[in-house]
C-alpha cells in the first residue's frame, strides 16, 4: 500500500479536528468569559530510507534520507487573555479585570472555577451561578444576601467586599468574594457550563484569602466577553478546509495509481 495514502488519511483526520476547534470557537463567540482555543500539528515518525554516515578518509559525510508518514495533533491550547468588558448595569453581574483570576464556586463538596460572573440569588438570598452552584466567599463558605425585607441595597467593591445596607442604618461588610489563580492555567480542565476544575498539571488553587494583592479588581455591573477573534477564526477555517481538500486529493490520486497497478495484470 502507498505510504502517501496513510499520510493523506492522517491529514484528513487532523484537519477535521482543526475544523472542530474553529467551529467551537465561532459557536462560542458570544459566550461570557470564553477563551479561544487553537490547535497545532506535529509530524509523525519518518521512514528511514538510508542512515546518515560520517565523513571517511576520502569522502565527505552523507545525510540520511527520511520520508515522512503523516501528521498528528500536537496540542490544543487556550488563549487565556482577557476578553473585552461589556457593561450590563445589572447589580448581580461581575467581571474580573485581570486575566488568570477566577471566581470560586461549589456544587456540594466539588469546587469549580469560572470567569462567568453572571450570578443570581435564590429564595434564601444565596449567590449562585445560573446553574445553581454556590459562589464562595473568603474562608470557603457560600455568600448570602438576606432577602427578608431588611436589605435596602448592596454593592460589591473592587476588592470583592460585599457591603449590605439594612433598614435602620446598619451595614454588613463581613463577606468578600473569593478568587483563585493557578501556577499553570493551561492545565485546567474544561467542564462545560463555563466551568473549570483543577488537574494534576494546573497545580492547587492560590486563593485571594492569603494573598489578595496579586489579584485583579472585581467590577460590578459588567461581564467579560469572549476573546474570540472572528476574523482570525474565518481565516483558520479557510486554511483548514483547503488543507482537508488537498489531503482528499492525495487519497484520490493514490486510488488512481492503485487502479493502474491493478490494471497492469490485465
N, C-alpha and C positions, 0 to 999 in steps of 0.2 A: 504494500500500500504506500502511496506517496506521502512523505512526511509533511508536505505543504498542505495536504488535506486536513491533517490534525492541527496544523498551525492556524488554518482558516477557521476551524471549529472553535479553537480556543479564543480567537479574535471575536467571533460572534458572541460567545458567552460573556467575555469581558466587557465588550461594548454594550451588550444588552444590560448588564448591571450598571454601567455608566449612565445609560438612559434612565434606569430606575432611580438612581440617585438624583439626576437632574429633574425628573418628573416629581419626585418627592419635594425637592426644593421649591419648584414652581407652585405645587399644590399648597405649600405652607408659607407662601409669600406674604400672607396677611395674618399668620398665626402669631399671637403675642409671645414675644421672647424667643422665637425660633432661631436656631443657629444653622447657617448654611453648611452643608456637607460637600466634600469634594473627594474624588477618587483618583488614585494614581496607579499606574501599571508597572509590572516588572516582567522581564523576560524569564522564560523557564530554562531548564537545563539545555545545554547545547550538545549536539552530536559531534564527537571528535573524529574528524576525517584524517588528521595526522597530528602527531605531537610536535611541539617545538623542540629544536635542537640547539645546543650551544655552539659557539664558533670552534672550529677544529684547526688543525695546523695550516691547511691550505684553503679552507673555505670559511666564509662568514656564517653566522648563526641563521637559522631558518625559523620563521614564525610558524606557530601551529595553525591548522585550518579547522575552524569550527562552524557548524551550521546550526542556527537557532531552531528551536522546536515549538515556538509559540509564545503566548503571553499569558500572564495571570494577574490577578488583583493584588497589588502591593499593599494597599491600605485604603480605608475610608475614614477621612478625618473631618472634624468640625471646625468651623471658624467661630471662635468664641468672642469675637469683637462685639462691642456694644451696639445694639440697634438704636435707631432714632427714637426720641421721645414723642409720644402722642398725648396731647392734653385732652383729658376727658371731663375734668371738673367734678368727678364723682368721688365722694369722700372715702370710698372703700377701694379705690384703685391706687396702686403704689408701684413705683419703679425704683430700681437701684441704679445710681448714676455711675457705677464702676463695674467694668467687666470682671468676671470671675467670682462675684459675690452672689449668694443665693438665699432666698427665703427658706426657712426650715419648716416643714410640715410633717404631720404624722397621721398614719392610719393604724390604730391600735398601738402596738409597740414598734412598728416599722417606720423608720424615718426616711423621708424623701427631701429633695431639694428642687427648687423651681425659680425661674426668672419671671414667671407669670404672676403678677401681683393683683390680678382681678379677683378680689375677695368678696365674700358675702357674710351675713350674720344669720344664725338660726334663731329659733324662738326662745333660746336661753341666752342669747347675746354672745355666743361663741363665734370667733372669727374663723372662717373656713375658706378653703378653695371652692371653686364652683362644683367640684366633685365630692365635697363633704369632708376633706381632710382638715385636721385642726392646725391652724397657724400657731407656731410656737413662740413663746417669749423667752427672754434670757432666764436661765435656770431650768429650762426644759419642760414647761407646762403650757397648757393652752391659754389663749388670750380671750378674756371675757369683757365685753362692754355691756353693762346691765341694760335691759330693755323693760324695766319695771316702772317706767314713768318718772324716775328720779333724775334722769340724764337730760341736761339741756343741750349739750353739744360735746363733741370730742374732736381732737385733732392729733396728728402724728408729726413730731418734729423730725428734722433731718437725721438725728441720731437714733431714730426709731422709738423715742419715748412717746407713749400714748397719754395725752392729757384729757381727762374726763371731767367736765364741769357739771356739777349736780345742782339741783334746786337748793336754795338756801346759801349758795356761795361756796360750798365745799368743792375741793379739787382733788382728784385722784390721779397721781402721775407715777404710780408704782410699777406699771407694766412697760416693757420695752420689747419691740420686735427683735427676734433673734435672727442673725445672719450666719452663714457659714461659707468658707472658702476651702480650697484644696491645693495640695502641692502639685498634683497633676490633674488639671481639669479635664484633659482629653481622655483620662481613664474612667470617667463617669459613664454609667450605663443608662441609656435612654429607656424609659419605662412606659412611654406613652402618656397622654394627658398632660403634656408639658412638664413631666416629672423626670428627675434623675435619681439614681441611687449610687452609693459609693461602691467601689470594687477594690480588689486587692492591689490594683495598679493606680488607683486615684489617690490612695492614702486616706487616712482618717480625716474627718472634718475638723477645721480650725474654727471655733465659734467666736462670735463678737463679744461673748461674755468675758473672755480672757484678754483679748487684745483689740478693743474697739477702734483704735487709731488707724489700723490698716484697712478698715472697711470704708466703702463709699457711703454717700448720703441716700436716705430714703425720701423720695419726692411723692407727696400725696397729690392725688388728682391727675396723675399721669400714668401711662403704661409704656413699656418698651416694645417697639415694633420689631418685626422680623428683620434680620440683617441680610436677607436675600437680595442680590442684585439681579433683577430680571434680565437686563441686557447681557450680563455675563452668562446667565443660565441659557438663554436662547442661543448664544454663540456656542456654548458647550454642547447643546443639543444638536446643532448642525454638524459639528465636528464628529460627535459620537455616531450620528445616523449615517454620515458619509463613510466613516470607518467600518460600520456594520455592513453597509452596502458593498464596500470594497472587499471585505472578507468573504461575503457571499459570492462575489465574482470569482475569487480564488477557488472556492469549492466547485462552482460551475465549470471552471476551466479544467480542474483536476478530473471532474466527471467526464469531460470530453476526451481528455487524454486516456483515461482508463477504457473508455469505449473504443478508442482507436486501437489500444493494445488488444482488446478482446477480438476486434475485427481482423487482426493480423492472422488469426488461426483459420479464417475462412478462405 
